[in-house]
Amino acid sequence: MDLHSQYLTVADLRRAARARVPGFAWAYLDTATGTEATARRNRTALDSVLFTPSILDGEVAPDFSTALLGEKYALPFGVAPVGQSGLLWPGAERLLAREATRASLPYALSTVANATPEEVGPETGGKGWFQLYPPRDPEMRRDMLARAKASGFRVLVLTVDVPVASRREKQVRGGLVQPPRITPRIALQCALRPAWTLARLRAGMPRMKTLDKYSQDMEARDPTAHIGYLLRTAPDWDYLRWIREEWDGPLVVKGVLRPEDAQRLEAEGVDAIWVSNHGGRQFDGTHGAVEFLPSVRAATHLPVIFDSGIEGGLDILRAIALGADFVMMGRAWHYAVCALGSQGPAHLIEMLRRDMVANIGQLGLSRPVDLRGSATFANATVAQE
């Protein structure tokens, strides 16, 4: 089967994935919070980023190689951390880490994934990224960082845009509880998705294995809560300084939207800024994330990473044109794995590469970074204030 004739876009992978994943897992992967207006604004904002095609440029030989944080990557995108990745498809963490590393792309493991740093780190060839939801207890933090470092993770990503739990109403309605347990409703959903269920039976019940050694009683908690929430706190600038002192590798701060925050992070010794609104999963009352890129880019000399709403190669080029040095995606990778299993990651990589080739050729350039400053928004936005 020619995958490139059947699955041409991320939307194609999404449709196929939805048909293979139980409803409760799909609700976790594919929904946002509130009315999901911010998730829709992410898409609308990206669609409003426009270029003016060039002519008579001759043949263009694209060069997508990108240097970031001391590594050279084959393409300007990678795998963002996704909590409970292994719930969405059993074994997703190791599969994505292995395939991303094989393609010379970065893979980031979430604190609340279903696989441990010790299990996933060897798949990254010592070049993994570890995303930290900030534990309150200093000894727990120190132990997590030591585990990540010993497992081969060289980049630490501190997520700072989850100071409180979001409601994620559709996720609650989907029936997922923590820790996962089989209810009649869940059993029916599983029965309707036999491929996922068979893989799940082979892999066992999913849990946030990194946190096992720190576990506490979870009885009588909110249905959206999980063990991860017992370990999180609302970090402040002193917390960031503690992390900076403890971690001797590259440090990225994820969840930045304000240029003044980017400036202060640079002054505090952070190595890269990650612009993100968490895909609309945490707060439903902000602009599309791409609208913040130009002002953050102008505020810092540090590398700028971007996620939120990316659905194709053209979106990657849009983000780079507005100031991103690198783009990360979460949902798209999981659509690919859920739809196509082990073939999914490589297919998505090639799909995105082909899309970038087709679009950058229309613009007469070979390197995405040469697009910087060439894109405009269709309407006045926060990025132009």
VMD Tcl script that draws the C-alpha trace (Angstrom):
set ca {
  {0.00 0.00 0.00}
  {1.29 3.44 -0.95}
  {0.76 5.42 2.23}
  {1.39 8.71 0.44}
  {-1.61 8.17 -1.82}
  {-3.91 7.23 1.05}
  {-2.66 9.51 3.85}
  {-1.73 12.83 2.26}
  {-2.30 15.14 5.23}
  {-2.32 15.19 9.02}
  {-6.12 15.40 8.76}
  {-6.11 12.03 6.96}
  {-4.08 10.51 9.78}
  {-6.42 12.05 12.33}
  {-9.48 10.45 10.74}
  {-7.80 7.05 10.63}
  {-6.59 7.36 14.21}
  {-10.03 8.22 15.52}
  {-11.38 5.00 14.03}
  {-8.80 2.92 15.97}
  {-8.72 4.57 19.40}
  {-11.38 4.21 22.15}
  {-13.44 7.29 22.86}
  {-11.93 8.01 26.29}
  {-8.38 7.97 24.89}
  {-9.41 10.04 21.89}
  {-10.96 12.66 24.18}
  {-7.64 12.91 26.02}
  {-5.64 13.34 22.81}
  {-7.85 15.50 20.66}
  {-9.72 17.93 22.88}
  {-8.89 21.21 24.57}
  {-10.45 23.03 27.51}
  {-13.54 25.22 27.79}
  {-15.37 25.66 24.50}
  {-12.08 24.91 22.71}
  {-12.07 28.43 21.27}
  {-8.32 28.85 21.80}
  {-7.62 25.63 19.93}
  {-9.69 26.97 17.04}
  {-7.89 30.32 17.25}
  {-4.58 28.49 16.88}
  {-5.78 27.17 13.52}
  {-7.32 30.47 12.43}
  {-4.18 32.40 13.33}
  {-1.94 30.03 11.38}
  {-4.24 30.27 8.36}
  {-3.96 34.06 8.52}
  {-0.16 33.96 8.08}
  {0.39 34.73 4.40}
  {3.29 34.93 1.96}
  {3.80 36.46 -1.48}
  {5.14 33.78 -3.87}
  {8.20 34.60 -5.96}
  {8.86 33.87 -9.67}
  {11.79 33.06 -11.99}
  {13.97 31.76 -9.20}
  {15.16 28.69 -11.08}
  {15.46 25.32 -9.42}
  {15.45 25.35 -5.65}
  {17.35 22.70 -3.67}
  {15.79 22.78 -0.18}
  {18.06 22.53 2.84}
  {16.07 21.85 5.99}
  {18.95 20.99 8.32}
  {18.77 23.01 11.52}
  {21.18 23.58 14.41}
  {19.62 23.88 17.87}
  {21.05 23.67 21.37}
  {24.32 22.14 20.23}
  {22.81 19.52 17.92}
  {22.18 19.47 14.19}
  {18.82 18.09 13.12}
  {17.83 16.92 9.64}
  {14.55 18.86 9.68}
  {13.30 21.86 11.68}
  {10.73 19.94 13.72}
  {10.50 17.30 16.41}
  {8.31 15.40 18.86}
  {6.79 17.47 21.66}
  {6.12 15.88 25.07}
  {2.64 14.38 25.41}
  {1.33 13.11 28.73}
  {0.05 9.54 28.78}
  {1.42 8.93 25.31}
  {1.29 5.19 25.90}
  {-2.39 5.36 26.74}
  {-3.09 6.76 23.29}
  {-1.26 3.83 21.68}
  {0.62 1.19 23.70}
  {4.39 1.61 23.40}
  {4.10 5.02 21.72}
  {6.90 6.61 23.73}
  {9.63 4.14 22.77}
  {8.43 3.94 19.17}
  {8.43 7.72 18.71}
  {11.78 8.12 20.47}
  {13.36 5.45 18.30}
  {11.95 6.73 15.00}
  {12.66 10.38 15.75}
  {16.26 9.59 16.68}
  {16.67 7.46 13.55}
  {15.52 10.46 11.48}
  {17.83 12.85 13.36}
  {14.97 14.67 15.10}
  {14.54 15.47 18.80}
  {12.14 13.51 20.99}
  {10.81 14.92 24.29}
  {9.47 12.61 27.01}
  {6.79 13.92 29.37}
  {7.03 13.54 33.13}
  {3.53 12.03 32.99}
  {4.15 9.64 30.11}
  {3.46 5.93 30.48}
  {7.12 4.99 30.11}
  {10.06 5.93 32.30}
  {13.20 7.87 31.40}
  {15.11 4.64 32.00}
  {13.01 2.84 29.37}
  {12.99 5.60 26.76}
  {16.40 7.20 27.17}
  {18.36 4.43 25.41}
  {16.18 4.94 22.32}
  {17.38 8.56 21.99}
  {21.10 7.86 21.66}
  {21.89 10.21 24.53}
  {20.14 13.12 22.79}
  {16.68 13.03 24.36}
  {14.73 15.90 25.83}
  {12.99 15.48 29.20}
  {9.97 17.62 30.01}
  {9.48 18.44 33.68}
  {6.17 19.23 35.36}
  {7.58 20.90 38.46}
  {7.37 18.80 41.64}
  {7.05 20.71 44.88}
  {9.48 18.60 46.88}
  {13.16 19.52 46.23}
  {14.41 15.97 46.77}
  {11.87 14.62 44.30}
  {12.98 17.24 41.76}
  {16.60 16.39 42.29}
  {15.94 12.68 41.90}
  {13.91 13.20 38.70}
  {16.65 15.31 37.15}
  {19.29 12.74 38.09}
  {17.21 9.94 36.55}
  {16.73 11.91 33.34}
  {20.43 12.74 33.07}
  {21.52 9.16 33.79}
  {19.08 7.86 31.17}
  {20.55 9.95 28.36}
  {18.38 13.04 28.31}
  {20.54 16.10 27.58}
  {17.89 18.85 27.27}
  {15.50 19.75 30.08}
  {12.15 21.36 29.21}
  {10.48 23.10 32.14}
  {6.76 23.56 31.48}
  {5.47 26.67 33.25}
  {1.96 27.20 31.86}
  {0.16 24.69 34.10}
  {0.02 26.49 37.48}
  {-3.42 24.97 38.10}
  {-5.36 22.07 36.61}
  {-7.53 22.80 33.60}
  {-11.06 21.40 33.45}
  {-10.95 19.70 30.01}
  {-14.66 19.10 30.02}
  {-14.76 16.74 27.03}
  {-12.07 14.60 28.61}
  {-14.19 14.21 31.72}
  {-17.24 13.33 29.64}
  {-15.14 10.75 27.79}
  {-14.95 8.69 30.98}
  {-11.18 8.59 31.57}
  {-10.26 8.49 35.25}
  {-6.94 8.23 37.06}
  {-5.61 5.75 37.73}
  {-7.24 4.05 34.70}
  {-9.75 1.36 35.58}
  {-12.16 -0.74 33.58}
  {-15.75 0.41 33.97}
  {-18.63 -0.96 31.87}
  {-18.50 2.23 29.80}
  {-14.75 1.92 29.20}
  {-15.08 -1.80 28.42}
  {-17.65 -1.05 25.71}
  {-15.42 1.58 24.15}
  {-12.50 -0.87 24.14}
  {-14.61 -3.59 22.54}
  {-15.33 -1.24 19.64}
  {-11.59 -0.73 19.01}
  {-10.10 -4.27 18.88}
  {-6.63 -3.36 17.51}
  {-6.02 -0.89 20.33}
  {-7.45 -3.30 22.89}
  {-5.27 -6.22 21.82}
  {-2.18 -4.01 21.94}
  {-3.27 -2.76 25.36}
  {-3.76 -6.28 26.70}
  {-0.22 -7.18 25.61}
  {1.23 -4.05 27.19}
  {-0.77 -4.09 30.43}
  {-2.68 -1.33 32.20}
  {-1.14 2.12 31.53}
  {0.17 4.19 34.40}
  {2.50 7.14 34.85}
  {5.47 4.93 35.55}
  {8.02 7.70 36.14}
  {6.02 8.69 39.20}
  {5.60 5.21 40.68}
  {8.34 5.71 43.25}
  {6.73 8.96 44.40}
  {3.13 7.70 44.46}
  {0.57 8.63 47.08}
  {-3.04 7.69 47.71}
  {-5.28 9.05 44.94}
  {-8.67 8.21 46.40}
  {-11.45 10.79 46.35}
  {-9.69 13.13 43.96}
  {-11.24 15.16 41.15}
  {-11.83 12.94 38.07}
  {-9.47 15.07 35.96}
  {-6.71 14.78 38.56}
  {-4.00 12.15 38.56}
  {-0.84 11.38 40.43}
  {0.92 14.09 38.43}
  {-1.12 16.77 40.13}
  {0.16 15.67 43.51}
  {3.67 16.41 42.29}
  {3.10 19.73 40.52}
  {3.39 23.18 41.94}
  {3.03 26.68 40.53}
  {6.70 27.56 39.95}
  {8.10 31.06 40.44}
  {11.40 32.72 39.50}
  {13.17 31.23 42.51}
  {12.04 27.78 41.34}
  {13.51 28.48 37.92}
  {16.83 29.52 39.50}
  {16.89 26.28 41.48}
  {16.38 24.28 38.27}
  {19.06 26.28 36.47}
  {21.55 25.54 39.22}
  {20.70 21.82 39.38}
  {20.62 21.09 35.63}
  {23.97 21.41 33.86}
  {22.65 20.89 30.33}
  {20.51 23.00 27.98}
  {17.40 24.36 29.71}
  {14.25 25.28 27.77}
  {11.23 27.01 29.30}
  {7.93 26.02 27.66}
  {4.72 28.03 27.74}
  {6.01 31.55 27.07}
  {3.79 34.17 25.39}
  {4.93 37.55 26.74}
  {8.07 39.20 25.34}
  {8.98 40.62 28.75}
  {9.01 37.08 30.15}
  {11.33 35.99 27.35}
  {13.72 38.81 28.18}
  {13.80 37.91 31.86}
  {14.28 34.22 31.09}
  {17.28 35.09 28.96}
  {18.72 37.10 31.83}
  {18.21 34.14 34.17}
  {20.36 31.87 32.01}
  {17.75 29.86 30.11}
  {19.00 28.42 26.81}
  {15.83 28.56 24.68}
  {12.29 29.97 24.79}
  {9.33 27.77 23.86}
  {6.30 29.75 22.67}
  {3.13 27.75 23.29}
  {-0.41 28.06 24.60}
  {-0.48 24.31 25.33}
  {-2.62 23.73 22.28}
  {-5.56 25.36 24.05}
  {-5.61 22.57 26.64}
  {-4.97 24.76 29.70}
  {-6.65 28.14 29.10}
  {-9.42 29.04 26.69}
  {-9.08 32.80 26.76}
  {-5.98 33.77 24.78}
  {-4.86 34.47 21.22}
  {-3.59 31.92 18.75}
  {-0.06 31.07 19.85}
  {1.57 31.99 16.53}
  {0.43 35.59 17.03}
  {2.95 35.97 19.85}
  {5.96 34.79 17.86}
  {7.10 38.11 16.31}
  {7.16 40.00 19.62}
  {8.93 37.18 21.48}
  {11.44 36.83 18.65}
  {12.18 40.55 18.84}
  {12.65 40.39 22.62}
  {15.37 37.73 22.86}
  {18.58 36.52 21.28}
  {17.85 32.96 22.40}
  {16.56 30.21 20.10}
  {12.76 30.23 19.91}
  {10.80 26.97 19.71}
  {7.12 26.89 18.80}
  {4.12 24.58 19.09}
  {0.30 24.85 19.07}
  {-1.92 24.04 16.12}
  {0.71 22.83 13.62}
  {-0.93 20.61 10.99}
  {1.50 20.52 8.08}
  {4.71 21.63 6.43}
  {3.26 25.02 5.46}
  {2.46 25.69 9.12}
  {6.07 24.88 10.03}
  {7.28 27.41 7.46}
  {4.80 29.98 8.77}
  {6.12 29.64 12.31}
  {9.73 29.93 11.18}
  {8.93 32.98 9.05}
  {7.46 34.69 12.13}
  {10.47 34.01 14.33}
  {10.64 30.37 15.39}
  {13.93 28.54 15.03}
  {12.32 25.16 15.52}
  {8.82 23.65 15.66}
  {7.53 20.84 17.87}
  {4.33 18.83 17.45}
  {2.47 16.50 19.78}
  {-0.91 15.47 18.43}
  {0.24 14.87 14.83}
  {2.77 12.22 15.90}
  {0.10 10.40 17.86}
  {-2.37 10.53 15.00}
  {0.34 8.85 12.92}
  {1.08 6.15 15.48}
  {-2.59 5.46 16.23}
  {-3.42 5.29 12.51}
  {-0.44 3.35 11.18}
  {1.43 1.86 14.12}
  {5.17 1.46 13.57}
  {4.91 2.88 10.03}
  {3.31 6.10 11.27}
  {6.27 8.22 12.40}
  {8.35 7.74 9.25}
  {5.30 8.43 7.08}
  {4.55 11.66 8.95}
  {8.17 12.82 8.66}
  {8.18 12.29 4.90}
  {4.74 13.85 4.53}
  {5.86 17.01 6.32}
  {9.12 17.12 4.37}
  {7.30 16.89 1.04}
  {4.88 19.59 2.12}
  {7.75 21.91 3.04}
  {9.49 21.21 -0.28}
  {6.33 22.04 -2.24}
  {5.69 25.27 -0.37}
  {9.20 26.66 -0.02}
  {9.68 26.11 -3.75}
  {6.79 28.48 -4.41}
  {8.63 31.10 -2.41}
  {11.90 30.71 -4.30}
  {14.04 29.90 -1.26}
  {15.98 26.88 -0.08}
  {16.26 27.44 3.68}
  {13.27 28.07 5.96}
  {15.18 30.65 7.98}
  {15.42 32.78 4.82}
  {11.65 33.26 5.12}
  {12.16 35.35 8.24}
  {10.25 38.61 7.90}
  {8.49 37.62 4.67}
  {5.13 36.62 6.19}
  {2.31 38.92 7.21}
  {-0.97 38.45 9.04}
  {-4.13 38.80 6.99}
  {-5.67 41.01 9.69}
  {-4.35 43.17 12.51}
  {-3.38 40.94 15.45}
  {-1.61 41.08 18.79}
  {1.67 40.33 17.00}
  {1.50 43.69 15.23}
  {0.78 45.84 18.26}
}
mol new
graphics top color blue
foreach p $ca { graphics top sphere $p radius 0.5 }
foreach p [lrange $ca 0 end-1] q [lrange $ca 1 end] { graphics top cylinder $p $q radius 0.2 }
display resetview
